[in-house]
Amino acid sequence: MRRLLFPATVCLRKSLRAIRAVAVLLLLNDVVLHAQEPTARDTAYLDSVFRAHRYSLALENGRLTGAGARFLLDASRDAQFFVIGESHYVAQIPRFAEALFSSLHSDRGYNYYPVEFGPVITGMLSAAGVRGDRARSFALARKYPHAFQFWDDEEIDAFADIARTSTARSQPLWGLDNEWGALHALDRLTAIAPTAEARALARQLDERARAIESTRPYAIVDVPRFISDADSSSFEALRAAFHPAAGSEAESLLDAIEISNRIYLLDRGARRNEITGYRSNADRERYMKALFMTQYRNARRSGDTLPRVLVKIGSTHGGNWRSPTYVESLGNFLYEFALTNERSSFHLVVWLVNEPGTYWTLADDPPYLPLARVGSTSEWAVVDFRPLRDLWYAGKLRALSKELRDAVFGYDAVLLLGSGTRGTYEQLRDH
């Protein structure tokens, strides 16, 4: 029997076919438009757009000054979360974060500083007697050099300064990543062990970690890592001996080293061409979000009804995007979370503009050359990305590379940091 169709159904199907055809044509046009080789005129226009939205910025006596400082403060007006997507190991970025936090704290009520460190070490830095104390913060860094994922003078200075500035009733420094080392956690577990058996197991692991983690070179080099090599069954046995109560300090310490160990082992597997890389990245990003929410709830319980937070995290994690590792980023989570509170988030990526051969520079990467040209090797500048989005959609930015396009849509602005240098170790060396 032939199936009869109502006229409305036939029209609907014709309309859907027409819509699909138009969508395909638009997509093809878009691909052709943005795949065209840019002309000199296209490049000049892109440069002019970047320059039109460029603001000078300077750091003077610990304060941000210039039009860029006003721009950043205005951008934070409705932002519950301000995210710095950093380039790691750059001396000037923690200093910038210190100055920005001071401004956001006094003008906007920001009180918290999450970073790409483990929750155990930031808890120690936030503890009474250490919080805001520069000498004790450095003493902790010298005692546990592997606990600090990024270990240099500027990072520790920033921790002490920001913790001292914050008036938070709860922890001001939040660790949003796996632990880089284990000795600091194992020392604490040894001290609070509930039984002789638990203490003996904790001490055994502690001694193994101490042999590896007591020292660290004053340079960025590969070093032996206890937490990424330790047999995970050792941590399982330690948990069984402690039998920690839910919500206890012992449970949080064991969680931190076990989760860190698992993520590192998955990453090592990926480096051996095992199919574990995606899971390592996905687990890590999920852990970051869980750690953020733990501290956020603690801040709420302490009486802060709408915690305002300055996050400093690697640029892969800080963008409002599906990151280059194909995982929904922490930055994307913060953007959506702020919306649920009827607020916004602001995302700032930081890149270096240096003379060729000096540390590293954005100009070494051809897709980013148009942006590097707007920067200066001796000054700082902020470029607002947001006006570029409509222009790109309208097909006006043919010289915008895919890499730059991703940044324009993942971040709201970029800080082009002239004369960026490697972090120093002078204070860490000073005993």
Secondary structure, DSSP 4 states (H G I P E B T S, - for coil): -PPP--HHHHHHHHHHHHHHHHHHHHHHHHHHHHHSPPPHHHHHHHHHHHHHTEEEEEEETTEEESHHHHHHHHHTTTEEEEEEEEPTTBTHHHHHHHHHHHHHHHHH---BEEESS-HHHHHHHHSTTTTT-HHHHHHHHHH-GGG-SS-SHHHHHHHHHHHHH---SS-SEEE-S--S-SHHHHHHHHHH-SSHHHHHHHHHHHHHHHHHHS---SSS-----HHHHS-HHHHHHHHHHH-PPTT-HHHHHHHHHHHHHHHHHHHHHHHTT-TTHHHHHHHHHHHHHHHHHHHHHHHHHTT-SS--EEEEEEHHHHSSSB-TTSSB-HHHHHHHHHHHTT-EEEEEEEEEE--TTSS--GGGSGGGHHHHHHS-SSSEEEEE-HHHHHHHHTT--TT--HHHHHHHHH-SEEEEEET--B---HHHH--
